[in-house]
Amino acid sequence: RVQNKKLYLAAFAAVLGPLSFGFVLGYSSPVIPELRKTNDPKLRLDSSQASWFGSVVTLGAAAGGILGGYLVDKVGRKLSLMLCSIPYVFGYIVIISAQNVWMLYFGRTLTGLASGITSLVVPVYISEVSHPEVRGMLGSCVQLMVVTGILGAYVAGITLKWRWLAVLCSFPSCIMLLFMSFMPETPRFLLSQDKRSEAIASLCFLRGPHADHAWECRQIEASVQEEGLNLSEFKNFSIYRPLLIGVALMFFQQVTGINAVMFYAETIFEDANFKDSRMASVVVASIQVCFTAVAALIIDKTGRKVLLYISGIIMALSTALFGLYFKIILPDQNNSSNPDLWFTLNSASPGTESSISWLAVVSLGLFVAGFALGWGPVPWLVISEIFPLKARGISSGACVLTNWVMAFLITKEFNDFIGLLTSYGTFWLFSAFCCLSVTFTAFYVPETKGQTLEQIEAYFRRS
């Protein structure tokens, strides 16, 4: 019992990072409408600037993924997490003191950089301090805290002005810096640096005084012995196969269309005649939190692959329904010269959208629940488990970079997709990708439930 309490404390300190990252993602939703109406012409956003304000975070996060991949192997998991609180806080200070749009962009890019480092380092830290029985649950808490942060930003944004909301959003990273200073480095990193006595002390903190620390140390040391990583080693099947699986998981997570759907959630609710689309966004974020919590509770019993199957099927059905909704209300969209979804929805046949608006709302709810159940938390968990220790930093960096570049492309180019494929064609394309993700899971993703990180590494070496 003692060992679990301290392990949970270390995991809690680490997941304050994803909570900060959730606040960064959620910040733009309540702030963009406010800045589009502000009286200060230097800070007022037009529609192009608003889309950059939302999406520049993903570019910062892509850079953070590369930087995090370097830091996590050079300075360790703990120090990387403590360092990333600096761009979080500094980014919010820039936003709070912003005098023009470029300062807003710069502040958002800095918080994005910190988010990229966080999204790489925290899953690695948690997977390396956990034992197999709870690793799935604690690893899923990464995504749970992200969606909790998004919900927190939405709720706080109802009452707080944008500068005060930025002040609030900077708190979790400050608390993380304080808490992480008292937490141990991971035993695997310490052993890779030949610090055996510190690794034993770390295991003593994480497992309690009565666990067999020497045995666990020997297990880890067996996989740590091969030191250093040359790029030529990526020809090795046991290194490139998990890397390809991780990159593909991140690719599929984004091409399911989650960012596009969330970006246009308020529009969909407005056209479904919801009086307060901001409150509707809070409801959507609440659904995400609930179903991510369900995933965290059941993932160590059901396994990773089962949740990816269920999630992929639900998302494929709901995006197909979305496409059907747009097909019914926008029958002549092929003739439309304007690809903007706001325009096409508002020019729909009068009365049609309100009579079947429930279809859009049900599709949205199903989609968000499905994503939160599997394709939200599981890819982040799996990439923290499948890489061999010596390739963990560089492989995780490649996956995080893939995720954020795809997030940027999907969010920024969504309107162009609609212009090219029509809105129903775009959602049916997302549906096809959801079906592909289920097929990919069936053939290529290994089940990692209940195995130690060393056993997973041995599995890739054997195959």
C-alpha positions as CSV (number, residue, x, y, z in Angstrom):
1,R,0.0,0.0,0.0
2,V,2.8,2.4,0.9
3,Q,4.6,1.7,-2.5
4,N,1.4,2.6,-4.4
5,K,0.8,5.8,-2.5
6,K,4.2,7.1,-3.4
7,L,4.0,5.8,-7.0
8,Y,0.6,7.6,-7.4
9,L,2.2,10.8,-5.9
10,A,5.0,10.7,-8.6
11,A,2.4,10.1,-11.3
12,F,0.3,12.9,-10.0
13,A,3.2,15.3,-10.0
14,A,4.0,14.3,-13.6
15,V,0.4,14.6,-15.0
16,L,0.2,18.2,-13.9
17,G,2.2,18.7,-17.1
18,P,-0.6,17.3,-19.3
19,L,-3.1,19.4,-17.3
20,S,-1.1,22.5,-18.3
21,F,-1.1,21.2,-21.9
22,G,-4.9,20.8,-21.7
23,F,-5.3,24.4,-20.6
24,V,-3.1,25.5,-23.6
25,L,-5.4,23.6,-26.0
26,G,-8.6,24.8,-24.4
27,Y,-7.5,28.5,-24.0
28,S,-8.2,29.4,-27.7
29,S,-11.9,28.3,-27.7
30,P,-13.3,31.0,-25.3
31,V,-10.6,33.6,-26.1
32,I,-11.0,33.8,-29.9
33,P,-14.6,35.1,-29.8
34,E,-13.6,37.6,-27.2
35,L,-10.6,38.9,-29.2
36,R,-12.6,39.0,-32.4
37,K,-14.9,41.6,-30.7
38,T,-12.3,43.5,-28.7
39,N,-12.2,47.3,-28.9
40,D,-8.4,47.4,-29.2
41,P,-7.6,47.3,-33.0
42,K,-4.0,46.0,-32.4
43,L,-5.4,42.9,-30.6
44,R,-8.6,42.3,-32.7
45,L,-8.4,39.0,-34.7
46,D,-9.8,38.6,-38.2
47,S,-10.8,35.0,-39.3
48,S,-7.3,34.2,-40.7
49,Q,-5.6,35.5,-37.5
50,A,-8.0,33.5,-35.4
51,S,-7.1,30.3,-37.1
52,W,-3.4,31.0,-36.7
53,F,-4.0,31.8,-33.0
54,G,-5.6,28.4,-32.6
55,S,-3.1,26.4,-34.8
56,V,0.3,28.1,-34.0
57,V,0.3,26.0,-30.8
58,T,0.7,22.8,-32.9
59,L,3.8,24.2,-34.7
60,G,5.4,25.1,-31.3
61,A,4.4,21.6,-30.1
62,A,6.1,19.9,-33.1
63,A,9.3,21.8,-32.3
64,G,8.8,20.8,-28.6
65,G,8.6,17.1,-29.7
66,I,12.1,17.4,-31.3
67,L,13.6,19.3,-28.3
68,G,11.9,16.9,-25.9
69,G,13.4,13.8,-27.7
70,Y,16.9,15.3,-27.1
71,L,16.3,16.5,-23.5
72,V,14.7,13.3,-22.3
73,D,17.9,11.3,-23.1
74,K,20.4,14.0,-22.2
75,V,19.2,15.5,-18.9
76,G,16.7,12.8,-17.9
77,R,12.9,12.6,-17.5
78,K,12.6,14.5,-14.2
79,L,14.7,17.5,-15.2
80,S,13.1,17.7,-18.7
81,L,9.7,18.0,-17.0
82,M,10.9,20.7,-14.6
83,L,12.5,22.7,-17.5
84,C,9.4,22.7,-19.6
85,S,7.5,24.7,-16.9
86,I,9.7,27.7,-18.0
87,P,8.3,28.2,-21.5
88,Y,4.7,27.5,-20.1
89,V,5.0,30.4,-17.6
90,F,7.0,32.7,-19.9
91,G,4.5,32.1,-22.7
92,Y,1.6,33.1,-20.5
93,I,3.5,36.2,-19.3
94,V,3.9,37.3,-23.0
95,I,0.1,36.7,-23.6
96,I,-0.9,38.6,-20.5
97,S,1.3,41.6,-21.4
98,A,0.5,41.4,-25.2
99,Q,0.2,44.7,-27.0
100,N,-0.4,43.3,-30.5
101,V,-1.3,40.1,-32.4
102,W,2.3,39.1,-32.9
103,M,2.9,39.0,-29.1
104,L,-0.2,36.7,-28.8
105,Y,1.3,34.4,-31.5
106,F,4.7,34.3,-29.8
107,G,3.1,33.5,-26.4
108,R,1.0,30.7,-27.9
109,T,4.1,29.3,-29.7
110,L,6.0,29.2,-26.4
111,T,3.2,27.4,-24.6
112,G,3.0,25.1,-27.6
113,L,6.7,24.3,-27.3
114,A,6.2,23.4,-23.6
115,S,3.2,21.3,-24.6
116,G,5.3,19.3,-27.1
117,I,8.0,18.5,-24.5
118,T,5.3,17.6,-22.0
119,S,3.4,15.3,-24.4
120,L,6.7,13.4,-25.0
121,V,8.3,13.3,-21.5
122,V,5.3,12.6,-19.3
123,P,4.2,9.2,-20.9
124,V,7.9,8.1,-20.8
125,Y,8.3,9.1,-17.1
126,I,5.0,7.4,-16.0
127,S,5.7,4.2,-18.0
128,E,9.2,3.9,-16.5
129,V,8.2,4.5,-12.8
130,S,5.0,2.2,-13.0
131,H,4.8,-1.5,-12.5
132,P,2.8,-3.5,-15.1
133,E,-0.4,-3.9,-13.1
134,V,-1.1,-0.1,-13.0
135,R,0.9,1.2,-15.9
136,G,-2.1,1.3,-18.3
137,M,-4.3,3.2,-15.8
138,L,-1.6,5.7,-14.9
139,G,-0.5,6.1,-18.5
140,S,-4.2,6.8,-19.5
141,C,-4.2,9.6,-16.9
142,V,-2.0,11.6,-19.3
143,Q,-4.9,12.0,-21.7
144,L,-7.4,12.3,-18.8
145,M,-5.6,15.3,-17.5
146,V,-5.3,16.9,-21.0
147,V,-9.1,16.7,-21.5
148,T,-9.6,17.9,-17.9
149,G,-7.4,20.9,-18.7
150,I,-9.5,21.6,-21.8
151,L,-12.7,21.4,-19.8
152,G,-11.2,23.7,-17.1
153,A,-10.3,26.3,-19.7
154,Y,-13.8,26.2,-21.2
155,V,-15.5,26.6,-17.8
156,A,-13.2,29.3,-16.6
157,G,-13.5,31.1,-19.9
158,I,-17.2,31.6,-19.3
159,T,-16.5,34.0,-16.4
160,L,-12.8,35.2,-16.9
161,K,-11.5,37.7,-19.4
162,W,-8.7,36.5,-21.6
163,R,-5.8,38.0,-19.6
164,W,-7.1,36.6,-16.3
165,L,-7.7,33.2,-17.9
166,A,-4.0,33.2,-19.0
167,V,-3.0,33.9,-15.3
168,L,-5.1,30.9,-14.2
169,C,-3.7,28.7,-17.0
170,S,-0.1,29.3,-15.8
171,F,-0.8,27.8,-12.3
172,P,-0.6,24.0,-13.0
173,S,2.9,24.3,-14.5
174,C,4.2,26.2,-11.4
175,I,2.7,23.5,-9.1
176,M,4.3,20.8,-11.3
177,L,7.8,22.5,-11.0
178,L,7.4,22.5,-7.2
179,F,6.1,18.9,-6.9
180,M,8.5,17.3,-9.4
181,S,11.5,18.7,-7.4
182,F,10.6,16.2,-4.7
183,M,10.1,13.2,-7.0
184,P,12.7,10.7,-8.1
185,E,14.3,10.2,-11.5
186,T,13.2,7.0,-13.2
187,P,15.2,3.9,-12.3
188,R,15.7,3.0,-16.0
189,F,17.3,6.4,-16.8
190,L,19.5,6.2,-13.7
191,L,20.7,2.7,-14.7
192,S,21.4,3.8,-18.2
193,Q,23.7,6.5,-16.6
194,D,25.4,3.8,-14.4
195,K,23.9,5.3,-11.2
196,R,22.9,2.0,-9.5
197,S,22.7,3.3,-5.9
198,E,20.4,6.2,-7.0
199,A,18.3,3.7,-9.0
200,I,17.9,1.5,-5.9
201,A,16.9,4.7,-3.9
202,S,14.3,5.6,-6.7
203,L,12.9,2.0,-6.6
204,C,12.7,2.2,-2.8
205,F,10.6,5.4,-3.1
206,L,8.4,4.0,-5.8
207,R,7.9,0.4,-4.6
208,G,8.3,0.8,-0.8
209,P,11.0,-0.6,1.4
210,H,9.8,-4.3,1.3
211,A,9.9,-4.9,-2.5
212,D,12.8,-6.8,-4.1
213,H,14.7,-3.8,-5.5
214,A,17.8,-5.8,-6.5
215,W,15.8,-8.2,-8.6
216,E,14.0,-5.4,-10.5
217,C,17.4,-3.6,-11.0
218,R,18.8,-6.8,-12.5
219,Q,15.8,-7.0,-14.9
220,I,16.3,-3.5,-16.1
221,E,20.1,-3.8,-16.3
222,A,19.8,-6.7,-18.7
223,S,18.1,-4.4,-21.2
224,V,20.3,-1.4,-20.5
225,Q,23.6,-3.1,-21.1
226,E,23.7,-2.1,-24.8
227,E,24.7,1.5,-24.4
228,G,24.5,4.2,-27.1
229,L,22.5,4.4,-30.3
230,N,23.8,4.9,-33.8
231,L,21.4,5.9,-36.6
232,S,22.5,2.8,-38.5
233,E,20.8,0.7,-35.8
234,F,17.4,1.9,-37.1
235,K,17.9,-0.8,-39.7
236,N,17.5,-3.2,-36.9
237,F,13.9,-4.7,-36.9
238,S,13.6,-4.5,-33.1
239,I,14.1,-0.7,-33.3
240,Y,12.4,0.3,-36.6
241,R,9.3,-1.8,-36.2
242,P,8.1,-0.2,-32.9
243,L,9.1,3.2,-34.4
244,L,6.9,2.6,-37.5
245,I,4.0,1.4,-35.2
246,G,4.3,4.5,-33.0
247,V,4.4,6.9,-36.0
248,A,1.4,5.1,-37.6
249,L,-0.6,5.3,-34.3
250,M,0.0,9.1,-34.1
251,F,-0.9,9.5,-37.8
252,F,-4.2,7.6,-37.4
253,Q,-5.0,9.5,-34.2
254,Q,-5.1,12.8,-36.1
255,V,-6.5,11.7,-39.5
256,T,-9.7,10.4,-37.7
257,G,-10.5,14.2,-37.8
258,I,-10.7,14.8,-34.0
259,N,-9.2,18.3,-34.2
260,A,-11.4,19.3,-37.2
261,V,-14.5,18.1,-35.4
262,M,-13.6,19.8,-32.1
263,F,-12.7,23.0,-34.0
264,Y,-16.1,23.2,-35.6
265,A,-18.1,21.9,-32.6
266,E,-19.5,25.3,-31.7
267,T,-20.6,25.9,-35.3
268,I,-22.4,22.5,-35.3
269,F,-24.2,23.3,-32.1
270,E,-25.2,26.8,-33.3
271,D,-26.7,25.3,-36.4
272,A,-28.5,22.7,-34.3
273,N,-30.2,25.7,-32.6
274,F,-28.4,25.5,-29.3
275,K,-28.9,28.9,-27.7
276,D,-25.5,28.8,-25.9
277,S,-22.8,27.1,-28.1
278,R,-20.2,27.9,-25.4
279,M,-22.1,25.8,-22.9
280,A,-22.4,23.1,-25.5
281,S,-18.6,23.0,-25.8
282,V,-18.4,22.5,-22.1
283,V,-20.8,19.5,-22.5
284,V,-18.6,18.0,-25.2
285,A,-15.5,18.5,-23.1
286,S,-17.3,16.8,-20.1
287,I,-18.1,13.8,-22.3
288,Q,-14.4,13.6,-23.2
289,V,-13.4,13.6,-19.5
290,C,-16.0,11.0,-18.5
291,F,-15.1,8.5,-21.3
292,T,-11.3,9.0,-20.9
293,A,-11.8,8.2,-17.1
294,V,-13.7,5.1,-18.1
295,A,-10.8,4.1,-20.4
296,A,-8.2,4.7,-17.6
297,L,-10.2,2.4,-15.2
298,I,-10.7,-0.5,-17.6
299,I,-7.5,-0.4,-19.8
300,D,-5.5,-2.8,-17.6
301,K,-8.4,-5.4,-17.7
302,T,-9.5,-5.1,-21.3
303,G,-6.1,-4.5,-22.9
304,R,-5.0,-1.8,-25.4
305,K,-6.2,-3.4,-28.6
306,V,-9.8,-4.0,-27.6
307,L,-10.2,-0.3,-26.7
308,L,-8.7,0.7,-30.1
309,Y,-11.1,-1.6,-31.9
310,I,-14.2,-0.3,-30.1
311,S,-13.1,3.3,-30.4
312,G,-12.3,3.0,-34.1
313,I,-15.6,1.4,-34.9
314,I,-17.6,4.0,-33.0
315,M,-15.7,6.8,-34.7
316,A,-16.1,5.3,-38.2
317,L,-19.9,5.1,-37.6
318,S,-20.2,8.6,-36.2
319,T,-18.1,10.3,-39.0
320,A,-20.2,8.4,-41.6
321,L,-23.3,9.9,-39.9
322,F,-21.8,13.3,-39.9
323,G,-21.3,12.9,-43.7
324,L,-24.9,11.8,-44.1
325,Y,-26.1,14.9,-42.1
326,F,-24.2,17.2,-44.5
327,K,-25.3,15.3,-47.5
328,I,-29.0,15.8,-46.5
329,I,-28.8,19.5,-45.6
330,L,-26.4,20.5,-48.4
331,P,-27.5,18.6,-51.4
332,D,-26.1,21.1,-53.9
333,Q,-22.8,21.8,-52.3
334,N,-20.9,20.6,-55.4
335,N,-22.0,23.9,-57.0
336,S,-20.8,26.0,-54.1
337,S,-17.7,28.2,-54.8
338,N,-17.2,28.9,-51.1
339,P,-15.5,26.0,-49.1
340,D,-16.1,27.6,-45.7
341,L,-18.2,25.4,-43.4
342,W,-19.8,28.5,-41.7
343,F,-21.0,29.7,-45.1
344,T,-22.2,26.3,-46.4
345,L,-24.1,25.6,-43.2
346,N,-25.8,29.0,-43.2
347,S,-26.8,28.6,-46.8
348,A,-28.4,25.2,-46.3
349,S,-32.0,24.6,-47.3
350,P,-34.2,26.6,-44.8
351,G,-35.6,24.4,-42.1
352,T,-33.8,21.2,-43.2
353,E,-31.0,21.5,-40.7
354,S,-33.2,22.1,-37.7
355,S,-35.4,19.1,-38.4
356,I,-32.4,16.7,-38.4
357,S,-30.0,18.8,-36.2
358,W,-30.2,16.0,-33.6
359,L,-28.2,13.8,-36.1
360,A,-25.2,16.2,-36.0
361,V,-25.4,16.5,-32.2
362,V,-25.7,12.7,-31.7
363,S,-22.8,12.1,-34.2
364,L,-20.7,14.6,-32.4
365,G,-21.4,13.1,-28.9
366,L,-20.7,9.6,-30.3
367,F,-17.5,10.7,-32.0
368,V,-16.1,12.4,-28.9
369,A,-17.0,9.4,-26.6
370,G,-15.5,7.0,-29.1
371,F,-12.2,8.9,-29.4
372,A,-11.9,9.4,-25.6
373,L,-12.4,5.6,-25.1
374,G,-9.5,4.5,-27.2
375,W,-7.8,6.6,-29.9
376,G,-7.3,9.5,-27.4
377,P,-5.4,7.8,-24.6
378,V,-4.1,4.5,-26.0
379,P,-1.6,5.7,-28.7
380,W,0.2,7.9,-26.1
381,L,0.3,4.9,-23.7
382,V,1.5,2.5,-26.4
383,I,4.4,4.7,-27.6
384,S,5.6,5.0,-24.0
385,E,5.7,1.2,-23.7
386,I,7.0,-0.2,-27.0
387,F,10.4,1.6,-27.6
388,P,13.7,0.0,-26.4
389,L,15.3,2.1,-23.7
390,K,18.2,3.4,-25.8
391,A,15.9,4.5,-28.6
392,R,13.2,5.9,-26.4
393,G,14.0,9.6,-26.7
394,I,14.5,9.8,-30.5
395,S,11.6,7.4,-31.3
396,S,9.2,9.3,-29.0
397,G,10.4,12.6,-30.6
398,A,9.6,11.3,-34.1
399,C,6.1,10.2,-32.9
400,V,5.3,13.5,-31.2
401,L,6.5,15.4,-34.3
402,T,4.2,13.3,-36.5
403,N,1.3,13.9,-34.2
404,W,1.6,17.7,-34.1
405,V,2.4,18.2,-37.8
406,M,-0.7,16.1,-38.6
407,A,-2.7,18.1,-36.1
408,F,-1.6,21.4,-37.7
409,L,-2.4,20.1,-41.3
410,I,-5.8,18.8,-40.4
411,T,-6.8,21.9,-38.5
412,K,-5.4,24.4,-40.9
413,E,-6.4,22.7,-44.2
414,F,-9.9,21.5,-43.1
415,N,-11.7,24.2,-45.2
416,D,-9.6,23.3,-48.2
417,F,-10.6,19.6,-47.8
418,I,-14.2,20.8,-47.8
419,G,-13.7,22.8,-51.0
420,L,-12.1,19.9,-52.7
421,L,-14.2,16.9,-51.5
422,T,-17.4,18.7,-50.1
423,S,-18.2,18.6,-46.4
424,Y,-19.9,15.2,-46.6
425,G,-17.0,13.8,-48.7
426,T,-14.5,15.1,-46.1
427,F,-16.3,13.3,-43.2
428,W,-16.6,10.1,-45.2
429,L,-12.9,10.3,-45.8
430,F,-12.4,10.6,-42.0
431,S,-14.7,7.5,-41.6
432,A,-12.5,5.6,-44.1
433,F,-9.4,6.4,-42.1
434,C,-11.2,5.2,-38.9
435,C,-11.8,1.9,-40.6
436,L,-8.2,1.7,-41.7
437,S,-7.1,2.4,-38.1
438,V,-9.0,-0.7,-36.9
439,T,-7.4,-2.8,-39.6
440,F,-3.9,-1.5,-38.7
441,T,-4.6,-2.3,-35.0
442,A,-5.6,-5.9,-35.9
443,F,-2.4,-6.7,-37.9
444,Y,0.4,-4.6,-36.4
445,V,-0.3,-3.3,-32.8
446,P,1.0,-5.7,-30.1
447,E,-1.0,-6.2,-26.9
448,T,1.2,-4.9,-24.0
449,K,-1.2,-5.4,-21.1
450,G,0.4,-6.9,-18.0
451,Q,3.9,-7.0,-19.5
452,T,7.0,-5.3,-18.1
453,L,8.8,-2.9,-20.4
454,E,11.7,-5.4,-20.7
455,Q,9.3,-8.2,-21.8
456,I,7.9,-5.9,-24.5
457,E,11.4,-5.1,-25.7
458,A,12.3,-8.8,-25.7
459,Y,9.1,-9.5,-27.8
460,F,10.3,-7.1,-30.6
461,R,13.8,-8.6,-30.5
462,R,12.3,-12.1,-30.9
463,S,10.0,-11.2,-33.7
